[in-house]
Amino acid sequence: MDRYRITMPDGSTTDELFESDNEAISAAIQANLGASQGITVERYTNDGELLATHLPEGGYRRQ
């Protein structure tokens, strides 16, 4: 498992463990009521640096 930092559109952040980038992104989108716009999901490296993950361009909204 890797540690991820999720930043929501209001600026609040949380660090959580996930199995993959996709799992972290999906959880962030679900927490934001199905919308990815304004969300940042980053994965921590072993050195403590943050690497950006990639959300779908233009945001995504489940229908």
Predicted model as a PDB file, atoms N, CA, C, CB and O in Angstrom, pLDDT in the B-factor column:
MODEL        1                                                                  
ATOM      1  N   MET A   1       0.843  -1.182   0.000  1.00 94.00           N  
ATOM      2  CA  MET A   1       0.000   0.000   0.000  1.00 94.00           C  
ATOM      3  C   MET A   1       0.884   1.240   0.000  1.00 94.00           C  
ATOM      4  CB  MET A   1      -0.957   0.001   1.218  1.00 94.00           C  
ATOM      5  O   MET A   1       1.968   1.260   0.583  1.00 94.00           O  
ATOM      6  N   ASP A   2       0.393   2.259  -0.662  1.00 95.00           N  
ATOM      7  CA  ASP A   2       1.108   3.531  -0.712  1.00 95.00           C  
ATOM      8  C   ASP A   2       0.282   4.605  -0.016  1.00 95.00           C  
ATOM      9  CB  ASP A   2       1.413   3.939  -2.177  1.00 95.00           C  
ATOM     10  O   ASP A   2      -0.942   4.515   0.078  1.00 95.00           O  
ATOM     11  N   ARG A   3       0.982   5.612   0.464  1.00 97.00           N  
ATOM     12  CA  ARG A   3       0.305   6.730   1.130  1.00 97.00           C  
ATOM     13  C   ARG A   3       0.050   7.830   0.103  1.00 97.00           C  
ATOM     14  CB  ARG A   3       1.153   7.274   2.333  1.00 97.00           C  
ATOM     15  O   ARG A   3       0.921   8.176  -0.695  1.00 97.00           O  
ATOM     16  N   TYR A   4      -1.166   8.370   0.146  1.00 96.00           N  
ATOM     17  CA  TYR A   4      -1.587   9.418  -0.777  1.00 96.00           C  
ATOM     18  C   TYR A   4      -2.087  10.624  -0.009  1.00 96.00           C  
ATOM     19  CB  TYR A   4      -2.674   8.905  -1.727  1.00 96.00           C  
ATOM     20  O   TYR A   4      -2.626  10.502   1.091  1.00 96.00           O  
ATOM     21  N   ARG A   5      -1.899  11.789  -0.604  1.00 97.00           N  
ATOM     22  CA  ARG A   5      -2.491  13.018  -0.088  1.00 97.00           C  
ATOM     23  C   ARG A   5      -3.585  13.440  -1.062  1.00 97.00           C  
ATOM     24  CB  ARG A   5      -1.411  14.153   0.095  1.00 97.00           C  
ATOM     25  O   ARG A   5      -3.350  13.583  -2.262  1.00 97.00           O  
ATOM     26  N   ILE A   6      -4.783  13.635  -0.520  1.00 97.00           N  
ATOM     27  CA  ILE A   6      -5.923  14.092  -1.315  1.00 97.00           C  
ATOM     28  C   ILE A   6      -6.246  15.509  -0.881  1.00 97.00           C  
ATOM     29  CB  ILE A   6      -7.169  13.148  -1.146  1.00 97.00           C  
ATOM     30  O   ILE A   6      -6.455  15.772   0.303  1.00 97.00           O  
ATOM     31  N   THR A   7      -6.287  16.425  -1.843  1.00 97.00           N  
ATOM     32  CA  THR A   7      -6.673  17.807  -1.581  1.00 97.00           C  
ATOM     33  C   THR A   7      -8.004  18.054  -2.277  1.00 97.00           C  
ATOM     34  CB  THR A   7      -5.574  18.819  -2.071  1.00 97.00           C  
ATOM     35  O   THR A   7      -8.134  17.865  -3.486  1.00 97.00           O  
ATOM     36  N   MET A   8      -8.981  18.476  -1.497  1.00 96.00           N  
ATOM     37  CA  MET A   8     -10.326  18.721  -2.014  1.00 96.00           C  
ATOM     38  C   MET A   8     -10.441  20.162  -2.512  1.00 96.00           C  
ATOM     39  CB  MET A   8     -11.390  18.437  -0.925  1.00 96.00           C  
ATOM     40  O   MET A   8      -9.581  20.988  -2.209  1.00 96.00           O  
ATOM     41  N   PRO A   9     -11.496  20.473  -3.273  1.00 95.00           N  
ATOM     42  CA  PRO A   9     -11.653  21.820  -3.832  1.00 95.00           C  
ATOM     43  C   PRO A   9     -11.661  22.939  -2.787  1.00 95.00           C  
ATOM     44  CB  PRO A   9     -12.923  21.881  -4.618  1.00 95.00           C  
ATOM     45  O   PRO A   9     -11.280  24.069  -3.092  1.00 95.00           O  
ATOM     46  N   ASP A  10     -12.089  22.636  -1.560  1.00 96.00           N  
ATOM     47  CA  ASP A  10     -12.118  23.664  -0.511  1.00 96.00           C  
ATOM     48  C   ASP A  10     -10.763  23.858   0.163  1.00 96.00           C  
ATOM     49  CB  ASP A  10     -13.152  23.302   0.536  1.00 96.00           C  
ATOM     50  O   ASP A  10     -10.631  24.681   1.068  1.00 96.00           O  
ATOM     51  N   GLY A  11      -9.742  23.094  -0.282  1.00 96.00           N  
ATOM     52  CA  GLY A  11      -8.399  23.217   0.280  1.00 96.00           C  
ATOM     53  C   GLY A  11      -8.087  22.247   1.400  1.00 96.00           C  
ATOM     54  O   GLY A  11      -6.937  22.160   1.831  1.00 96.00           O  
ATOM     55  N   SER A  12      -9.080  21.513   1.882  1.00 97.00           N  
ATOM     56  CA  SER A  12      -8.826  20.546   2.949  1.00 97.00           C  
ATOM     57  C   SER A  12      -8.022  19.371   2.389  1.00 97.00           C  
ATOM     58  CB  SER A  12     -10.163  20.049   3.577  1.00 97.00           C  
ATOM     59  O   SER A  12      -8.165  19.006   1.222  1.00 97.00           O  
ATOM     60  N   THR A  13      -7.181  18.790   3.232  1.00 97.00           N  
ATOM     61  CA  THR A  13      -6.346  17.671   2.805  1.00 97.00           C  
ATOM     62  C   THR A  13      -6.488  16.503   3.759  1.00 97.00           C  
ATOM     63  CB  THR A  13      -4.881  18.096   2.706  1.00 97.00           C  
ATOM     64  O   THR A  13      -6.844  16.669   4.926  1.00 97.00           O  
ATOM     65  N   THR A  14      -6.204  15.321   3.243  1.00 96.00           N  
ATOM     66  CA  THR A  14      -6.158  14.115   4.064  1.00 96.00           C  
ATOM     67  C   THR A  14      -5.111  13.183   3.482  1.00 96.00           C  
ATOM     68  CB  THR A  14      -7.552  13.417   4.133  1.00 96.00           C  
ATOM     69  O   THR A  14      -4.920  13.150   2.266  1.00 96.00           O  
ATOM     70  N   ASP A  15      -4.436  12.433   4.326  1.00 98.00           N  
ATOM     71  CA  ASP A  15      -3.478  11.417   3.901  1.00 98.00           C  
ATOM     72  C   ASP A  15      -4.077  10.054   4.218  1.00 98.00           C  
ATOM     73  CB  ASP A  15      -2.084  11.606   4.604  1.00 98.00           C  
ATOM     74  O   ASP A  15      -4.506   9.801   5.344  1.00 98.00           O  
ATOM     75  N   GLU A  16      -4.103   9.173   3.213  1.00 97.00           N  
ATOM     76  CA  GLU A  16      -4.669   7.843   3.394  1.00 97.00           C  
ATOM     77  C   GLU A  16      -3.854   6.819   2.615  1.00 97.00           C  
ATOM     78  CB  GLU A  16      -6.142   7.812   2.948  1.00 97.00           C  
ATOM     79  O   GLU A  16      -3.102   7.175   1.707  1.00 97.00           O  
ATOM     80  N   LEU A  17      -4.005   5.548   2.972  1.00 97.00           N  
ATOM     81  CA  LEU A  17      -3.336   4.454   2.287  1.00 97.00           C  
ATOM     82  C   LEU A  17      -4.268   3.842   1.250  1.00 97.00           C  
ATOM     83  CB  LEU A  17      -2.869   3.388   3.292  1.00 97.00           C  
ATOM     84  O   LEU A  17      -5.445   3.607   1.523  1.00 97.00           O  
ATOM     85  N   PHE A  18      -3.730   3.584   0.049  1.00 96.00           N  
ATOM     86  CA  PHE A  18      -4.482   2.948  -1.023  1.00 96.00           C  
ATOM     87  C   PHE A  18      -3.574   1.970  -1.753  1.00 96.00           C  
ATOM     88  CB  PHE A  18      -5.059   4.002  -2.003  1.00 96.00           C  
ATOM     89  O   PHE A  18      -2.349   2.073  -1.686  1.00 96.00           O  
ATOM     90  N   GLU A  19      -4.188   1.020  -2.451  1.00 94.00           N  
ATOM     91  CA  GLU A  19      -3.456   0.020  -3.223  1.00 94.00           C  
ATOM     92  C   GLU A  19      -2.910   0.574  -4.532  1.00 94.00           C  
ATOM     93  CB  GLU A  19      -4.348  -1.159  -3.509  1.00 94.00           C  
ATOM     94  O   GLU A  19      -1.906   0.072  -5.037  1.00 94.00           O  
ATOM     95  N   SER A  20      -3.556   1.610  -5.098  1.00 92.00           N  
ATOM     96  CA  SER A  20      -3.143   2.108  -6.410  1.00 92.00           C  
ATOM     97  C   SER A  20      -3.584   3.559  -6.592  1.00 92.00           C  
ATOM     98  CB  SER A  20      -3.727   1.227  -7.534  1.00 92.00           C  
ATOM     99  O   SER A  20      -4.397   4.081  -5.830  1.00 92.00           O  
ATOM    100  N   ASP A  21      -3.019   4.198  -7.629  1.00 91.00           N  
ATOM    101  CA  ASP A  21      -3.447   5.550  -7.990  1.00 91.00           C  
ATOM    102  C   ASP A  21      -4.942   5.559  -8.289  1.00 91.00           C  
ATOM    103  CB  ASP A  21      -2.647   6.074  -9.208  1.00 91.00           C  
ATOM    104  O   ASP A  21      -5.671   6.439  -7.832  1.00 91.00           O  
ATOM    105  N   ASN A  22      -5.393   4.569  -9.065  1.00 89.00           N  
ATOM    106  CA  ASN A  22      -6.803   4.521  -9.441  1.00 89.00           C  
ATOM    107  C   ASN A  22      -7.721   4.419  -8.233  1.00 89.00           C  
ATOM    108  CB  ASN A  22      -7.053   3.356 -10.367  1.00 89.00           C  
ATOM    109  O   ASN A  22      -8.775   5.054  -8.196  1.00 89.00           O  
ATOM    110  N   GLU A  23      -7.328   3.628  -7.249  1.00 93.00           N  
ATOM    111  CA  GLU A  23      -8.139   3.490  -6.041  1.00 93.00           C  
ATOM    112  C   GLU A  23      -8.206   4.822  -5.281  1.00 93.00           C  
ATOM    113  CB  GLU A  23      -7.566   2.378  -5.131  1.00 93.00           C  
ATOM    114  O   GLU A  23      -9.269   5.209  -4.796  1.00 93.00           O  
ATOM    115  N   ALA A  24      -7.075   5.516  -5.181  1.00 94.00           N  
ATOM    116  CA  ALA A  24      -7.037   6.803  -4.484  1.00 94.00           C  
ATOM    117  C   ALA A  24      -7.879   7.841  -5.209  1.00 94.00           C  
ATOM    118  CB  ALA A  24      -5.594   7.300  -4.351  1.00 94.00           C  
ATOM    119  O   ALA A  24      -8.625   8.593  -4.582  1.00 94.00           O  
ATOM    120  N   ILE A  25      -7.758   7.881  -6.537  1.00 92.00           N  
ATOM    121  CA  ILE A  25      -8.533   8.836  -7.330  1.00 92.00           C  
ATOM    122  C   ILE A  25     -10.022   8.539  -7.214  1.00 92.00           C  
ATOM    123  CB  ILE A  25      -8.095   8.799  -8.806  1.00 92.00           C  
ATOM    124  O   ILE A  25     -10.825   9.456  -7.044  1.00 92.00           O  
ATOM    125  N   SER A  26     -10.395   7.276  -7.303  1.00 92.00           N  
ATOM    126  CA  SER A  26     -11.808   6.899  -7.188  1.00 92.00           C  
ATOM    127  C   SER A  26     -12.385   7.293  -5.831  1.00 92.00           C  
ATOM    128  CB  SER A  26     -11.974   5.394  -7.406  1.00 92.00           C  
ATOM    129  O   SER A  26     -13.512   7.782  -5.754  1.00 92.00           O  
ATOM    130  N   ALA A  27     -11.619   7.081  -4.762  1.00 95.00           N  
ATOM    131  CA  ALA A  27     -12.091   7.453  -3.431  1.00 95.00           C  
ATOM    132  C   ALA A  27     -12.268   8.962  -3.307  1.00 95.00           C  
ATOM    133  CB  ALA A  27     -11.120   6.950  -2.366  1.00 95.00           C  
ATOM    134  O   ALA A  27     -13.226   9.432  -2.695  1.00 95.00           O  
ATOM    135  N   ALA A  28     -11.339   9.721  -3.891  1.00 95.00           N  
ATOM    136  CA  ALA A  28     -11.438  11.186  -3.837  1.00 95.00           C  
ATOM    137  C   ALA A  28     -12.657  11.673  -4.604  1.00 95.00           C  
ATOM    138  CB  ALA A  28     -10.164  11.836  -4.405  1.00 95.00           C  
ATOM    139  O   ALA A  28     -13.369  12.565  -4.144  1.00 95.00           O  
ATOM    140  N   ILE A  29     -12.897  11.091  -5.771  1.00 92.00           N  
ATOM    141  CA  ILE A  29     -14.062  11.482  -6.570  1.00 92.00           C  
ATOM    142  C   ILE A  29     -15.353  11.148  -5.829  1.00 92.00           C  
ATOM    143  CB  ILE A  29     -14.039  10.781  -7.946  1.00 92.00           C  
ATOM    144  O   ILE A  29     -16.288  11.948  -5.807  1.00 92.00           O  
ATOM    145  N   GLN A  30     -15.399   9.976  -5.229  1.00 94.00           N  
ATOM    146  CA  GLN A  30     -16.595   9.582  -4.474  1.00 94.00           C  
ATOM    147  C   GLN A  30     -16.832  10.534  -3.298  1.00 94.00           C  
ATOM    148  CB  GLN A  30     -16.458   8.127  -3.964  1.00 94.00           C  
ATOM    149  O   GLN A  30     -17.972  10.913  -3.027  1.00 94.00           O  
ATOM    150  N   ALA A  31     -15.767  10.917  -2.603  1.00 95.00           N  
ATOM    151  CA  ALA A  31     -15.892  11.838  -1.472  1.00 95.00           C  
ATOM    152  C   ALA A  31     -16.344  13.226  -1.917  1.00 95.00           C  
ATOM    153  CB  ALA A  31     -14.565  11.942  -0.730  1.00 95.00           C  
ATOM    154  O   ALA A  31     -16.908  13.983  -1.127  1.00 95.00           O  
ATOM    155  N   ASN A  32     -16.095  13.558  -3.185  1.00 94.00           N  
ATOM    156  CA  ASN A  32     -16.484  14.860  -3.727  1.00 94.00           C  
ATOM    157  C   ASN A  32     -17.792  14.750  -4.526  1.00 94.00           C  
ATOM    158  CB  ASN A  32     -15.356  15.426  -4.621  1.00 94.00           C  
ATOM    159  O   ASN A  32     -18.013  15.486  -5.488  1.00 94.00           O  
ATOM    160  N   LEU A  33     -18.637  13.827  -4.109  1.00 93.00           N  
ATOM    161  CA  LEU A  33     -19.969  13.643  -4.697  1.00 93.00           C  
ATOM    162  C   LEU A  33     -19.927  13.328  -6.186  1.00 93.00           C  
ATOM    163  CB  LEU A  33     -20.801  14.880  -4.475  1.00 93.00           C  
ATOM    164  O   LEU A  33     -20.799  13.758  -6.942  1.00 93.00           O  
ATOM    165  N   GLY A  34     -18.906  12.571  -6.610  1.00 91.00           N  
ATOM    166  CA  GLY A  34     -18.825  12.098  -7.980  1.00 91.00           C  
ATOM    167  C   GLY A  34     -18.124  13.012  -8.957  1.00 91.00           C  
ATOM    168  O   GLY A  34     -18.059  12.695 -10.145  1.00 91.00           O  
ATOM    169  N   ALA A  35     -17.599  14.131  -8.504  1.00 89.00           N  
ATOM    170  CA  ALA A  35     -16.925  15.079  -9.405  1.00 89.00           C  
ATOM    171  C   ALA A  35     -15.434  15.149  -9.084  1.00 89.00           C  
ATOM    172  CB  ALA A  35     -17.563  16.488  -9.295  1.00 89.00           C  
ATOM    173  O   ALA A  35     -15.044  15.172  -7.916  1.00 89.00           O  
ATOM    174  N   SER A  36     -14.600  15.183 -10.131  1.00 85.00           N  
ATOM    175  CA  SER A  36     -13.156  15.267  -9.915  1.00 85.00           C  
ATOM    176  C   SER A  36     -12.617  16.687 -10.037  1.00 85.00           C  
ATOM    177  CB  SER A  36     -12.441  14.375 -10.895  1.00 85.00           C  
ATOM    178  O   SER A  36     -11.464  16.942  -9.690  1.00 85.00           O  
ATOM    179  N   GLN A  37     -13.421  17.596 -10.517  1.00 88.00           N  
ATOM    180  CA  GLN A  37     -12.959  18.970 -10.722  1.00 88.00           C  
ATOM    181  C   GLN A  37     -12.502  19.579  -9.392  1.00 88.00           C  
ATOM    182  CB  GLN A  37     -14.080  19.835 -11.355  1.00 88.00           C  
ATOM    183  O   GLN A  37     -13.233  19.559  -8.402  1.00 88.00           O  
ATOM    184  N   GLY A  38     -11.280  20.119  -9.390  1.00 91.00           N  
ATOM    185  CA  GLY A  38     -10.745  20.774  -8.199  1.00 91.00           C  
ATOM    186  C   GLY A  38     -10.043  19.848  -7.224  1.00 91.00           C  
ATOM    187  O   GLY A  38      -9.553  20.307  -6.192  1.00 91.00           O  
ATOM    188  N   ILE A  39      -9.981  18.546  -7.525  1.00 93.00           N  
ATOM    189  CA  ILE A  39      -9.327  17.575  -6.641  1.00 93.00           C  
ATOM    190  C   ILE A  39      -7.883  17.373  -7.093  1.00 93.00           C  
ATOM    191  CB  ILE A  39     -10.097  16.216  -6.634  1.00 93.00           C  
ATOM    192  O   ILE A  39      -7.597  17.329  -8.289  1.00 93.00           O  
ATOM    193  N   THR A  40      -6.979  17.251  -6.125  1.00 94.00           N  
ATOM    194  CA  THR A  40      -5.598  16.870  -6.399  1.00 94.00           C  
ATOM    195  C   THR A  40      -5.301  15.607  -5.606  1.00 94.00           C  
ATOM    196  CB  THR A  40      -4.597  18.022  -6.032  1.00 94.00           C  
ATOM    197  O   THR A  40      -5.553  15.549  -4.403  1.00 94.00           O  
ATOM    198  N   VAL A  41      -4.764  14.593  -6.284  1.00 95.00           N  
ATOM    199  CA  VAL A  41      -4.373  13.348  -5.621  1.00 95.00           C  
ATOM    200  C   VAL A  41      -2.889  13.147  -5.896  1.00 95.00           C  
ATOM    201  CB  VAL A  41      -5.229  12.113  -6.128  1.00 95.00           C  
ATOM    202  O   VAL A  41      -2.465  13.088  -7.050  1.00 95.00           O  
ATOM    203  N   GLU A  42      -2.098  13.042  -4.822  1.00 95.00           N  
ATOM    204  CA  GLU A  42      -0.649  12.886  -4.944  1.00 95.00           C  
ATOM    205  C   GLU A  42      -0.199  11.668  -4.141  1.00 95.00           C  
ATOM    206  CB  GLU A  42       0.090  14.165  -4.461  1.00 95.00           C  
ATOM    207  O   GLU A  42      -0.755  11.374  -3.083  1.00 95.00           O  
ATOM    208  N   ARG A  43       0.815  10.960  -4.652  1.00 95.00           N  
ATOM    209  CA  ARG A  43       1.359   9.796  -3.978  1.00 95.00           C  
ATOM    210  C   ARG A  43       2.709  10.148  -3.365  1.00 95.00           C  
ATOM    211  CB  ARG A  43       1.493   8.608  -4.954  1.00 95.00           C  
ATOM    212  O   ARG A  43       3.542  10.790  -4.006  1.00 95.00           O  
ATOM    213  N   TYR A  44       2.922   9.726  -2.122  1.00 96.00           N  
ATOM    214  CA  TYR A  44       4.209   9.936  -1.451  1.00 96.00           C  
ATOM    215  C   TYR A  44       5.232   8.927  -1.959  1.00 96.00           C  
ATOM    216  CB  TYR A  44       4.055   9.821   0.086  1.00 96.00           C  
ATOM    217  O   TYR A  44       4.918   7.750  -2.137  1.00 96.00           O  
ATOM    218  N   THR A  45       6.464   9.397  -2.193  1.00 93.00           N  
ATOM    219  CA  THR A  45       7.568   8.495  -2.500  1.00 93.00           C  
ATOM    220  C   THR A  45       8.156   7.992  -1.188  1.00 93.00           C  
ATOM    221  CB  THR A  45       8.657   9.203  -3.369  1.00 93.00           C  
ATOM    222  O   THR A  45       7.763   8.442  -0.112  1.00 93.00           O  
ATOM    223  N   ASN A  46       9.090   7.065  -1.279  1.00 93.00           N  
ATOM    224  CA  ASN A  46       9.770   6.572  -0.072  1.00 93.00           C  
ATOM    225  C   ASN A  46      10.542   7.680   0.631  1.00 93.00           C  
ATOM    226  CB  ASN A  46      10.719   5.429  -0.428  1.00 93.00           C  
ATOM    227  O   ASN A  46      10.780   7.602   1.837  1.00 93.00           O  
ATOM    228  N   ASP A  47      10.940   8.724  -0.124  1.00 95.00           N  
ATOM    229  CA  ASP A  47      11.679   9.849   0.441  1.00 95.00           C  
ATOM    230  C   ASP A  47      10.761  10.929   1.005  1.00 95.00           C  
ATOM    231  CB  ASP A  47      12.581  10.450  -0.612  1.00 95.00           C  
ATOM    232  O   ASP A  47      11.241  11.936   1.525  1.00 95.00           O  
ATOM    233  N   GLY A  48       9.450  10.731   0.909  1.00 94.00           N  
ATOM    234  CA  GLY A  48       8.503  11.709   1.440  1.00 94.00           C  
ATOM    235  C   GLY A  48       8.095  12.792   0.464  1.00 94.00           C  
ATOM    236  O   GLY A  48       7.350  13.703   0.826  1.00 94.00           O  
ATOM    237  N   GLU A  49       8.576  12.705  -0.784  1.00 95.00           N  
ATOM    238  CA  GLU A  49       8.164  13.678  -1.795  1.00 95.00           C  
ATOM    239  C   GLU A  49       6.791  13.290  -2.329  1.00 95.00           C  
ATOM    240  CB  GLU A  49       9.203  13.760  -2.951  1.00 95.00           C  
ATOM    241  O   GLU A  49       6.390  12.129  -2.249  1.00 95.00           O  
ATOM    242  N   LEU A  50       6.073  14.270  -2.876  1.00 94.00           N  
ATOM    243  CA  LEU A  50       4.763  14.013  -3.457  1.00 94.00           C  
ATOM    244  C   LEU A  50       4.846  13.997  -4.976  1.00 94.00           C  
ATOM    245  CB  LEU A  50       3.752  15.065  -2.990  1.00 94.00           C  
ATOM    246  O   LEU A  50       5.419  14.897  -5.590  1.00 94.00           O  
ATOM    247  N   LEU A  51       4.265  12.958  -5.575  1.00 92.00           N  
ATOM    248  CA  LEU A  51       4.182  12.845  -7.025  1.00 92.00           C  
ATOM    249  C   LEU A  51       2.722  12.960  -7.438  1.00 92.00           C  
ATOM    250  CB  LEU A  51       4.800  11.505  -7.523  1.00 92.00           C  
ATOM    251  O   LEU A  51       1.856  12.307  -6.855  1.00 92.00           O  
ATOM    252  N   ALA A  52       2.450  13.775  -8.427  1.00 91.00           N  
ATOM    253  CA  ALA A  52       1.080  13.960  -8.890  1.00 91.00           C  
ATOM    254  C   ALA A  52       0.575  12.700  -9.581  1.00 91.00           C  
ATOM    255  CB  ALA A  52       0.990  15.161  -9.840  1.00 91.00           C  
ATOM    256  O   ALA A  52       1.316  12.045 -10.315  1.00 91.00           O  
ATOM    257  N   THR A  53      -0.680  12.368  -9.344  1.00 90.00           N  
ATOM    258  CA  THR A  53      -1.358  11.342 -10.126  1.00 90.00           C  
ATOM    259  C   THR A  53      -2.143  12.094 -11.192  1.00 90.00           C  
ATOM    260  CB  THR A  53      -2.298  10.415  -9.228  1.00 90.00           C  
ATOM    261  O   THR A  53      -2.173  13.324 -11.183  1.00 90.00           O  
ATOM    262  N   HIS A  54      -2.773  11.377 -12.099  1.00 80.00           N  
ATOM    263  CA  HIS A  54      -3.445  12.044 -13.205  1.00 80.00           C  
ATOM    264  C   HIS A  54      -4.938  11.765 -13.208  1.00 80.00           C  
ATOM    265  CB  HIS A  54      -2.839  11.611 -14.521  1.00 80.00           C  
ATOM    266  O   HIS A  54      -5.376  10.632 -13.406  1.00 80.00           O  
ATOM    267  N   LEU A  55      -5.707  12.819 -12.985  1.00 64.00           N  
ATOM    268  CA  LEU A  55      -7.154  12.734 -13.112  1.00 64.00           C  
ATOM    269  C   LEU A  55      -7.512  12.894 -14.583  1.00 64.00           C  
ATOM    270  CB  LEU A  55      -7.868  13.812 -12.237  1.00 64.00           C  
ATOM    271  O   LEU A  55      -6.724  13.448 -15.348  1.00 64.00           O  
ATOM    272  N   PRO A  56      -8.657  12.432 -14.984  1.00 57.00           N  
ATOM    273  CA  PRO A  56      -9.080  12.645 -16.381  1.00 57.00           C  
ATOM    274  C   PRO A  56      -9.100  14.123 -16.698  1.00 57.00           C  
ATOM    275  CB  PRO A  56     -10.475  12.029 -16.640  1.00 57.00           C  
ATOM    276  O   PRO A  56      -9.526  14.932 -15.874  1.00 57.00           O  
ATOM    277  N   GLU A  57      -8.638  14.487 -17.895  1.00 58.00           N  
ATOM    278  CA  GLU A  57      -8.590  15.900 -18.280  1.00 58.00           C  
ATOM    279  C   GLU A  57      -9.971  16.528 -18.284  1.00 58.00           C  
ATOM    280  CB  GLU A  57      -7.954  16.055 -19.651  1.00 58.00           C  
ATOM    281  O   GLU A  57     -10.930  15.930 -18.773  1.00 58.00           O  
ATOM    282  N   GLY A  58     -10.073  17.731 -17.739  1.00 53.00           N  
ATOM    283  CA  GLY A  58     -11.353  18.419 -17.707  1.00 53.00           C  
ATOM    284  C   GLY A  58     -12.265  17.965 -16.596  1.00 53.00           C  
ATOM    285  O   GLY A  58     -13.404  18.422 -16.496  1.00 53.00           O  
ATOM    286  N   GLY A  59     -11.773  17.060 -15.751  1.00 52.00           N  
ATOM    287  CA  GLY A  59     -12.612  16.546 -14.668  1.00 52.00           C  
ATOM    288  C   GLY A  59     -13.491  15.424 -15.166  1.00 52.00           C  
ATOM    289  O   GLY A  59     -13.553  15.156 -16.366  1.00 52.00           O  
ATOM    290  N   TYR A  60     -14.155  14.784 -14.262  1.00 49.00           N  
ATOM    291  CA  TYR A  60     -15.001  13.656 -14.597  1.00 49.00           C  
ATOM    292  C   TYR A  60     -16.164  13.650 -13.635  1.00 49.00           C  
ATOM    293  CB  TYR A  60     -14.220  12.319 -14.546  1.00 49.00           C  
ATOM    294  O   TYR A  60     -15.992  13.901 -12.442  1.00 49.00           O  
ATOM    295  N   ARG A  61     -17.332  13.368 -14.139  1.00 46.00           N  
ATOM    296  CA  ARG A  61     -18.506  13.281 -13.287  1.00 46.00           C  
ATOM    297  C   ARG A  61     -19.236  11.989 -13.628  1.00 46.00           C  
ATOM    298  CB  ARG A  61     -19.438  14.526 -13.466  1.00 46.00           C  
ATOM    299  O   ARG A  61     -19.650  11.778 -14.768  1.00 46.00           O  
ATOM    300  N   ARG A  62     -19.388  11.128 -12.627  1.00 46.00           N  
ATOM    301  CA  ARG A  62     -20.132   9.891 -12.837  1.00 46.00           C  
ATOM    302  C   ARG A  62     -21.585  10.217 -13.083  1.00 46.00           C  
ATOM    303  CB  ARG A  62     -19.985   8.942 -11.633  1.00 46.00           C  
ATOM    304  O   ARG A  62     -22.135  11.160 -12.514  1.00 46.00           O  
ATOM    305  N   GLN A  63     -22.194   9.428 -13.935  1.00 40.00           N  
ATOM    306  CA  GLN A  63     -23.601   9.683 -14.241  1.00 40.00           C  
ATOM    307  C   GLN A  63     -24.484   8.620 -13.658  1.00 40.00           C  
ATOM    308  CB  GLN A  63     -23.820   9.768 -15.732  1.00 40.00           C  
ATOM    309  O   GLN A  63     -25.704   8.675 -13.817  1.00 40.00           O  
TER     310      GLN A  63                                                      
ENDMDL                                                                          
END                                                                             
